[in-house]
Amino acid sequence: MDTRYDIGADESRAIVYVRPVKVDELPEDVRQQAGGLDTLYAVHNADGERLALVRDRKLAFILAKQHDMVPVTVH
């Protein structure tokens, strides 16, 4: 894969961070809504504020892009 991408090309779009979150580490009310999943994916802004929890990584990236944000994976 040899795709070039200028990281600084569009500084007007906010970067958000996507990371996996174990359901058993979440509050009880959120765990009840997890539908039997073991892991959800959190989308955080640069200040660390959680903006969303979604069922999978792909959905987290789609959500961010639909809101003109640039998603980045965090471990």
Summary of the structure (lengths in Angstrom):
residues: 75
radius of gyration: 14.0
end to end distance: 22.7
largest distance: 44.8
contacts: 164
relative contact order: 0.27
helix: 24%
strand: 33%
